[in-house]
Amino acid sequence: MLEPSPNQAADSRMPTKPQFDRRGQAALFGVLALAMALAASLTRGVPLDLYGWIPLAAAVVVVLVVARDRVMRGAFRGGSWSGFGVRRAAVRAWLPALAIPGAVLSAGYLAACVLGDVRMALPPQGAAWFAGVSVAIVVVGSIEAIGEELGWRGYLLPRIAAYGRVRAGLASGVLWAVWHTPLIYIAAAYHPGAGPIYFAAFAATIVAMSFIANELRMASGSSWPAVIFHGAHNAIWYQLQSLVVVGSASLNRIGGESGVVPLALYAAVAAWIVWRRPSWPRTDAVAGEVNPAASAGIS
């Protein structure tokens, strides 16, 4: 009878990591992201930039829990880390990632100027200076969005994509919206004083944006277009606010981040995606890799 080698005996004594299927990984990720958001907000005054890295941190924790590779033997180079969608730049998808929030938010502010008593003007430095600053802020905003998008779109989405575009969009969008609630209502560091009506509009906008970011991720096989979409939304909203010289309550209702016009336009793009875009490609059940060649995607 063969005796086990010392290495085999040692391996058999080592505790095995719990194994989760894609649904289990997604559920564990969601619970961790919300718990970490709540804990961070209870500290009061948590920096917004640090809060934005919570989804990626939650994904890292889940990977460490379910990874088959031993961390000390290079788990960062193993298959467990390959599903964040960062290997391809997917530059062709950057154009819609920039154009969609640019058009949606600009239309909202234009509507506020036409329908309300809002006035906007370029800064004294001129249009070229404003354009240059806007590009820089989009870059900064995209960097700040990495922590969120590598969690929502890089890790979570491939693990729920098998449920289809609609259910995955609703699930990721609702989780994304709920994740903001501790920051709004406990830490009061984001949209402080938001009432239930405003939050309902905010949540609906987030869900619609989730459909768009999901599509950018799945069609391109990369998380970077979703990162840029998220960063561009935040940056363009910030820059448009800086152009307002006479504002009113109608600005937020009509053209604000969750105003009627941006919500309607984002929802229209999401509806077009659901009804007109081709089916998503398959994703690897373990690593979450997306093969954009399997669909008529953008890369």
Buried (B, 14 or more C-beta within 10 A) or exposed (E): EEEEEEEEEEEEEEEEEEEBEBEBBBBBBBEBBBEBBBEBBEEEEBEEEEBBBBBBBBBBBBBEBBBEBEEEEEBEEBBBBBBBBBEBEBEEBBEBBBEBBBEBBBBBBBBBBEBBEBEBEEEEEEEEEBEEBBEEBBBBBBEBBBBBBBBBBBBBBBBBBBBEBEEBBBBBBBBBBBBBBBBBBBBBBBBEEBEEEBBEBBBBBBBBBBBBBBBBBBBBBBBBBBBBBBBBBBBBBBBBBEEBEEBBEBBBBBBBBBBBBBBBBBBEBBEEBBEEBEEBBBBBEBBBBBEBEBBEBBB
